[in-house]
């Protein structure tokens, strides 16, 4: 089979993990990016020649670090000049969107060798803040890099008013809606979450770059304890992504011709078959017709398979974005995979256990899939990403064999938005209504603290968000018995909606 000289191929990978107490001072983001770049160049077998060949640098936005031009800073550290400098915007989908974009540019002959990397040093940053010390992270970088991705926030002001403002209290709302849609009892559902995520911990335990390389039983993951308090029903601490890590990862991607010129052996190469990026048309969770689904993710899956010419049955290695269990469950629905699929749903251990390093988790997942493809020539791997709250989606497919037939692509001629149009959410609601989705958050002592519901009014079926009364027993009842479908009355309290159950 003849292979186009511009076919994109991954040729080098590198990961880094540092912990407090490791020998030497903690590396800052730029130091980490330099380390994984040099290591990826060595890993591909070309070393300094690979570094000198880099003509493009893409950086996944690093949380807590905001230099003017991170790619320029990295290029200066490496002693090279590049023609393309890209920084992504926030989002867990960003690394794969970046990979797809740069791979398309390689195919078009616009890029020959690209270093794509990201880092997270939130563990070091939080430790410094606790000690009231200052981290002298590199700043500056001349020029303005190209930015890709969406800058639209993940929540609106109405959601923030009711405390729906962070992953820890938004994903539980989606999870409870999904449980009700599936018709599962609370205990039954908790056990299923434990079984699914328990398999993730087994992968983390075997991953030398995992932040928490500890295998845990499903029962341990969902059972509350002093070490595993309930954060927001139905998620215990062990079911939440861990963001405060010090990790980095990067990949070298080149055209086939550049890989040939660098002398990269075939055994080192993993070919990009294509992918896709989509956004939910119902951007904010409260305005989605069905809070428990992600039609934009379903469309991302469809486009990924259409662009690559393969189906899920052709995939051997899978890593679904896993910030919270519901992200995995919805991905299984979108991509047609059983939650107990023997292929497994992660190659790293997932964000709660391998670590959720800022926006860069999927770079680690891509490396895991690439290494498995190398070890099993001819097999295919799928990596997916998710930004905000099942809002932004990305995916791509890889194999040690190049894609036959039409050239690969990560683009789609249609709009990135997919799914039904947003529903109206009213500010002031009154009258009888019912619950569609909800969560109850807990204080550090393990006591139910606050409840919020998303629901519909009986009179006109309009959507509302409301608080629950701050009564411990009432809040606890929503964690002991199914709250979705529960009826009650919406009234006004201090200018906000209050849902009082019957």
C-alpha positions in Angstrom: 0.0 0.0 0.0 1.3 3.4 -1.0 1.4 5.9 1.9 1.1 9.6 1.3 4.3 11.4 2.4 2.2 13.8 4.5 0.4 11.2 6.4 0.5 12.2 10.1 2.3 9.8 12.4 3.1 9.9 16.2 6.8 9.2 16.6 7.7 10.1 20.2 6.0 10.2 23.6 6.9 11.3 27.1 5.3 11.7 30.5 6.4 13.2 33.8 5.1 12.9 37.4 6.6 14.7 40.4 5.6 14.6 44.0 6.4 16.8 47.0 9.5 15.4 48.5 11.0 14.2 45.3 14.7 14.9 44.9 15.4 18.5 43.9 13.1 21.5 43.6 9.7 21.1 42.0 9.7 21.8 38.3 7.6 24.7 37.0 5.3 24.3 33.9 8.0 25.5 31.5 10.6 23.1 33.0 8.1 20.3 32.7 7.3 21.1 29.1 11.0 21.2 28.3 11.6 17.8 30.0 8.8 16.0 28.2 9.8 17.5 24.8 13.4 16.4 25.2 12.3 13.0 26.4 9.9 12.6 23.5 12.7 13.4 21.1 14.9 10.8 22.7 12.1 8.3 22.8 11.6 8.5 19.0 15.3 7.6 18.6 16.4 10.8 16.8 17.3 12.9 19.8 18.8 16.4 18.9 17.9 15.9 15.3 14.3 15.5 16.2 14.4 18.7 18.3 16.0 20.6 15.5 13.3 19.4 13.1 10.4 20.7 15.2 8.7 23.5 13.2 5.5 23.8 15.3 4.7 23.8 19.0 1.2 23.4 20.5 0.6 23.9 24.2 -2.5 22.8 26.1 -3.4 25.7 28.3 -1.8 25.2 31.7 -4.0 26.1 34.6 -2.4 28.7 36.9 0.2 29.7 34.4 -0.4 32.5 32.0 2.7 33.6 30.0 2.2 35.7 26.9 3.5 33.1 24.6 4.2 29.6 26.1 5.2 28.0 22.7 7.8 30.8 22.2 9.2 30.3 25.7 9.5 26.5 25.1 11.2 27.1 21.7 13.7 29.4 23.3 14.5 26.8 26.0 15.1 24.2 23.2 17.2 26.6 21.2 14.9 26.4 18.1 12.7 28.6 16.0 9.2 27.5 14.9 6.8 28.7 12.4 3.6 27.7 14.2 2.7 28.5 17.8 -0.6 27.3 19.2 -2.2 27.5 22.6 -5.6 25.9 23.4 -8.3 27.4 25.4 -9.6 25.6 28.6 -11.2 22.2 28.2 -10.6 18.5 28.7 -11.3 18.0 25.0 -8.5 20.4 24.1 -5.5 18.0 23.7 -7.3 15.9 21.1 -8.7 18.9 19.3 -5.2 20.2 19.1 -3.9 16.9 17.8 -6.6 16.7 15.2 -6.0 20.3 14.1 -2.2 19.9 13.8 -2.6 16.5 12.1 -4.8 18.1 9.5 -2.1 20.7 8.9 0.5 18.1 8.5 -1.7 16.4 5.9 -2.0 19.7 4.1 1.8 20.1 4.1 1.7 23.1 6.4 3.5 21.4 9.3 6.2 18.7 9.2 7.2 18.0 12.9 5.1 19.3 15.8 5.6 19.0 19.5 2.2 19.0 21.4 2.4 19.1 25.2 0.7 20.1 28.4 1.5 20.3 32.0 -0.1 20.7 35.4 1.6 21.9 38.6 -1.5 22.6 40.7 -0.1 20.4 43.5 3.0 22.6 43.8 1.0 25.7 43.4 -1.4 24.8 46.2 1.4 23.8 48.5 3.2 27.1 47.9 0.0 29.1 48.6 -0.4 27.2 51.9 3.1 28.3 52.9 2.5 31.9 51.6 5.4 31.4 49.2 5.8 32.5 45.6 6.7 30.3 42.7 8.9 32.0 40.2 7.4 30.5 37.1 8.6 31.7 33.7 6.7 34.6 32.1 6.7 36.4 28.9 7.4 35.0 25.5 7.3 37.5 22.6 4.5 37.5 20.1 1.0 36.3 20.2 0.3 32.6 19.7 -2.7 31.3 17.7 -5.5 30.2 20.0 -7.9 27.3 19.3 -11.0 26.1 21.1 -14.0 27.9 22.6 -13.8 30.6 25.3 -17.5 30.3 26.2 -17.9 29.6 30.0 -19.4 26.4 31.1 -22.1 27.9 33.3 -24.3 30.9 33.1 -25.2 33.4 35.8 -28.5 31.7 36.6 -26.8 28.4 37.3 -24.2 30.1 39.5 -27.0 31.7 41.5 -28.1 28.2 42.6 -24.6 26.9 43.2 -24.3 25.0 39.9 -20.9 26.3 39.2 -18.3 23.6 39.4 -17.7 20.0 38.3 -18.2 18.6 41.8 -21.8 19.8 41.9 -22.8 19.6 38.2 -21.8 16.1 37.2 -23.8 14.6 40.1 -26.9 16.3 38.7 -26.3 14.6 35.4 -25.6 11.3 37.2 -28.9 11.3 39.1 -30.8 12.1 35.9 -29.1 9.2 34.2 -29.9 6.8 37.1 -33.6 7.7 36.9 -33.6 7.3 33.1 -32.2 3.8 33.4 -34.8 2.9 36.1 -32.1 1.8 38.7 -32.5 1.9 42.4 -30.1 4.1 44.4 -28.2 1.1 46.0 -28.2 -0.7 42.7 -26.8 2.3 40.9 -24.1 2.9 43.5 -23.0 -0.7 43.2 -22.7 -0.3 39.4 -20.7 2.8 39.8 -18.3 1.0 42.1 -17.9 -1.9 39.8 -17.1 0.2 36.8 -14.7 2.6 38.5 -13.1 -0.3 40.5 -11.7 -1.5 37.1 -10.3 2.0 36.6 -8.3 1.8 39.8 -6.8 -1.5 38.7 -5.4 0.2 35.6 -4.1 3.1 37.7 -2.3 0.6 40.0 -0.4 -0.7 37.0 0.4 2.8 35.6 3.8 4.2 36.8 2.5 7.8 36.0 -0.7 7.5 38.0 -1.2 10.0 40.9 -3.0 7.4 43.0 -1.7 3.9 41.9 -4.0 2.1 44.3 -6.4 -0.7 43.3 -9.7 -0.4 45.3 -12.8 -2.5 45.3 -16.1 -1.1 44.0 -17.5 -1.3 47.5 -14.7 0.8 48.9 -15.2 3.4 46.2 -18.8 4.1 47.1 -18.8 3.4 50.8 -18.5 6.6 52.9 -15.7 6.8 55.4 -13.5 9.3 57.1 -11.2 9.1 54.0 -14.0 8.9 51.5 -16.7 11.4 52.5 -19.7 12.1 50.3 -19.0 15.3 48.3 -22.2 15.7 46.3 -24.8 12.9 46.0 -24.2 10.3 44.6 -20.4 10.9 44.4 -18.0 10.1 47.2 -14.5 11.6 47.1 -13.1 8.5 45.4 -15.4 9.1 42.4 -14.2 12.7 41.8 -11.5 13.7 39.5 -8.3 14.7 41.2 -6.9 18.0 39.9 -4.1 18.8 42.3 -1.3 16.9 40.6 2.1 17.7 39.1 2.1 15.9 35.8 3.1 16.6 32.2 2.8 14.7 28.9 3.7 15.4 25.3 3.9 13.8 21.9 5.9 14.4 18.7 3.8 14.1 15.6 5.3 14.3 12.1 4.6 13.7 8.5 5.6 10.3 7.2 8.3 11.9 5.1 9.8 13.7 8.1 9.7 10.5 10.1 11.6 8.8 7.3 14.2 11.5 7.2 14.7 11.2 10.9 15.1 7.5 10.6 12.2 6.7 13.0 11.7 2.9 12.8 8.3 1.5 11.8 8.0 -0.1 15.2 7.9 3.4 16.8 5.2 4.8 14.6 1.5 5.1 15.4 -0.6 6.6 12.6 -3.4 9.1 13.1 -6.6 7.8 11.4 -8.7 10.9 12.0 -11.1 12.2 14.6 -13.7 14.8 15.3 -14.7 17.7 17.6 -18.2 18.8 18.5 -20.0 21.0 21.0 -23.5 20.6 22.6 -26.0 23.0 21.1 -27.6 23.0 24.6 -24.4 24.4 26.0 -25.5 24.9 29.6 -26.6 21.8 31.5 -29.8 23.5 32.7 -31.0 24.2 29.2 -30.6 20.6 27.8 -33.8 18.9 26.8 -32.6 15.7 28.5 -30.1 16.4 31.3 -28.9 12.8 31.2 -27.7 12.6 27.6 -25.1 14.2 25.4 -26.3 14.2 21.8 -23.2 16.3 20.9 -21.0 13.4 22.1 -23.1 11.0 20.1 -22.5 13.2 17.0 -18.7 13.3 17.8 -18.7 9.5 17.9 -20.6 9.3 14.6 -18.2 11.8 12.9 -15.1 10.1 14.3 -16.2 6.7 12.9 -17.3 8.3 9.6 -13.9 10.2 9.3 -11.9 7.1 10.0 -13.9 4.5 8.3 -14.0 2.1 11.2 -16.6 1.0 13.8 -16.4 0.4 17.5 -16.0 -3.3 16.8 -12.7 -2.5 15.1 -11.3 -0.8 18.2 -9.1 -2.8 20.7 -7.8 -0.1 23.1 -10.1 2.5 24.6 -9.8 5.5 26.9 -13.0 7.4 27.6 -12.7 10.7 29.4 -13.5 9.9 33.0 -13.6 13.0 35.2 -16.7 11.6 36.8 -18.5 8.2 36.3 -21.3 9.7 34.3 -18.9 10.9 31.7 -17.9 7.3 31.2 -21.5 6.0 31.2 -22.6 8.6 28.6 -19.5 7.8 26.5 -20.4 4.1 26.6 -23.8 5.0 25.3 -22.5 7.3 22.6 -19.8 4.9 21.3 -21.7 1.7 21.7 -19.6 0.1 24.4 -20.8 -1.9 27.4 -19.6 -0.6 30.8 -18.1 -4.0 31.5 -16.6 -4.4 28.1 -13.6 -6.8 28.3 -11.5 -4.4 26.3 -11.6 -2.0 29.3 -12.6 1.7 29.3 -9.3 3.3 30.2 -5.6 2.7 29.6 -4.4 5.1 32.3 -6.7 4.6 35.3 -8.8 7.7 34.6 -8.9 11.2 36.1 -9.9 10.2 39.6 -6.9 7.8 40.0 -4.3 8.4 37.3 -4.9 12.1 37.8 -6.8 14.9 36.1 -3.9 17.2 35.2 -5.7 20.4 34.3 -6.7 20.3 30.7 -4.1 17.8 29.7 -5.4 14.4 30.8 -6.1 13.2 27.2 -2.5 13.7 26.3 -1.6 11.0 28.8 -4.5 8.8 27.5 -3.2 9.2 24.0 0.2 8.1 25.0 -1.3 5.1 26.8 -3.2 4.1 23.7 -0.2 4.7 21.4 2.0 2.4 23.6 -0.6 -0.3 23.5 -0.8 0.0 19.7 2.9 -0.3 19.5 2.9 -3.4 21.6 0.1 -4.9 19.5 0.8 -4.0 15.8 -2.2 -3.6 13.7 -4.7 -3.0 16.5 -6.6 0.3 16.8 -7.1 2.6 19.7 -9.7 5.2 20.5 -9.2 8.3 22.8 -12.0 10.7 23.7 -12.1 14.1 25.5 -14.7 16.1 27.3 -14.7 19.8 28.2 -16.9 21.6 30.8 -19.9 19.4 31.6 -20.4 17.0 28.8 -20.3 20.2 26.7 -17.3 19.9 24.4 -16.3 16.7 22.8 -13.2 15.3 20.9 -11.9 12.0 19.8 -9.4 10.3 17.5 -8.3 6.9 16.4 -4.8 5.4 16.0 -3.0 2.3 14.7 0.5 1.2 13.7 -0.9 0.7 10.2 -1.8 3.8 8.2 -5.4 4.4 7.2 -6.1 2.9 3.8 -8.2 4.7 1.1 -9.1 8.3 1.5 -6.8 10.5 3.6 -7.6 10.9 7.3 -9.3 14.0 8.6 -10.3 15.6 11.9 -12.6 18.1 10.3 -16.3 18.1 9.4 -18.0 20.4 6.9 -20.9 21.1 9.2 -21.3 23.2 12.3 -19.5 22.1 15.4 -22.7 22.4 17.4 -24.9 19.3 17.6 -28.1 18.2 19.4 -31.5 19.8 19.9 -31.9 23.5 20.5 -31.7 24.8 24.1 -34.9 24.9 26.2 -36.0 28.1 27.9 -35.1 28.3 31.6 -37.3 30.8 33.5 -35.9 33.0 36.3 -39.0 33.2 38.5 -41.1 30.0 38.8 -44.2 29.5 40.8 -46.7 26.6 41.2 -46.7 22.8 41.1 -43.8 21.1 39.4 -41.6 18.0 39.2 -37.9 17.2 39.5 -35.9 16.2 36.4 -32.5 16.2 38.0 -30.9 17.2 41.3 -28.0 16.8 43.8 -27.4 17.3 47.5 -24.0 18.6 48.6 -22.4 17.7 52.0 -20.3 19.6 54.5 -17.0 18.2 55.7 -18.6 16.5 58.6 -20.7 14.4 56.2 -24.0 16.2 56.8 -26.3 17.2 53.9 -25.9 20.9 53.4 -27.6 22.1 50.3 -29.9 20.8 47.6 -30.6 22.0 44.1 -33.1 20.7 41.5 -33.7 21.2 37.8 -37.4 20.7 37.0 -40.5 21.5 35.0 -43.6 23.4 35.9 -46.9 21.4 35.5 -48.8 24.4 34.1 -46.7 25.0 30.9 -43.7 22.5 31.2 -41.2 25.3 31.4 -37.8 24.6 33.0 -36.7 26.0 36.3 -33.8 25.7 38.7 -34.5 25.8 42.4 -33.0 25.3 45.9 -34.4 22.7 48.2 -35.4 23.7 51.8 -32.3 23.6 54.1 -33.7 20.9 56.3 -31.3 18.0 57.0 -33.9 15.3 57.1 -35.5 16.5 53.8 -32.1 16.7 52.0 -31.2 13.2 53.3 -34.5 11.8 51.9 -33.3 12.8 48.4 -30.2 10.6 48.9 -32.2 7.7 50.3 -35.1 7.6 47.8 -35.3 8.6 44.2 -35.8 12.3 43.8 -36.3 12.5 40.1 -40.0 12.7 39.4 -40.7 13.9 42.9 -43.5 16.4 42.9 -43.8 19.7 44.8 -44.4 23.4 44.6 -42.1 26.2 43.5 -42.3 29.5 45.3 -40.1 32.5 45.8 -37.7 32.9 48.7 -35.4 35.9 48.9 -35.7 36.4 45.2 -34.8 32.8 44.3 -36.8 29.7 43.4 -37.5 27.3 46.2 -38.9 23.8 45.5 -40.8 22.3 48.5 -41.6 18.6 47.9 -45.0 17.2 48.7 
